[in-house]
Amino acid sequence: MPVLAMLLFQSQADIQRAQAMLPALFAGMFLLGIVFLALVIIPLWFICKKSGLSPWLSLIVLFPGFGTLILLYILAFSDWKVVPVTQMTYAPPVPPPYPPQA
């Protein structure tokens, strides 16, 4: 029996119970990964695409620790290759014509 298993579990029944819980643990980790994908990576994908950068750049966040910080610095200090929206020029309203003078 491995030393780590002897330290964590007191009996063979504990080991069998832990092994029975492994599929549920893996399913929970899979669902957590899907939630992470939906809440973080998909919006960053669209932000990178709208900023004119490669959307694949959003996958930097998968690196734990500094991935998100690196992407934020890239987004903050890069030139966004988007066409600015044209400003509407102000045109004063046209007054109504004068009534005819008789």
C-alpha positions, 0 to 999 in steps of 0.5 A: 500500500502506498505511503500516501494512501496509508497517511490519508486513509485509515482502512481499506474501506476508506480507500474503496470509498475514495476510489468509488468517488473518483468518477464523480470528482472527474465529472465535477472537474469537467463541469467546472472547466465548462463553466470556466470556458463559458464565463471567462474564455468566450467573452475574452475571445470576443474582446480580442476579436473586436479589438483586431487581435487574434481571438486565439490570444484569449487562450492565454488565460488557461495558464494559471497565475499570470495568464489573465494579467498578461492578456490584460496588458496586451489588450491595454497597451496594444493598438486596436485595429478597429475603425472608429465610429464617425462623429455626427456633426451638429447641424443647427435646425433649419428655421421655417420659411418666412410667411409671404409679405402682402 
